[in-house]
Amino acid sequence: MADHKFKLGQRVTLAENVLRGNAARGAYTIIKRLPERDGEFEYRVKSVAESHERVVRERELRRE
């Protein structure tokens, strides 16, 4: 069984395709690891530059 690639509290950045939207640039922190959906893990992440959290797929994250 596969496991999450990123840990709680880890700092990450978003992939370029996600940043083309209205996502803030810079570091995000992993707030919560979510279950697999359609064969891929998801994460709840938070940027200090935004007041809200985002849910992103594992492939949309990069190690900082």
Secondary structure as UniProt FT lines:
FT   TURN            8..9
FT   STRAND          11..14
FT   HELIX           16..19
FT   TURN            20..22
FT   STRAND          28..37
FT   TURN            38..39
FT   STRAND          40..47
FT   TURN            48..49
FT   STRAND          53..57
FT   HELIX           58..60
FT   STRAND          61..63
//
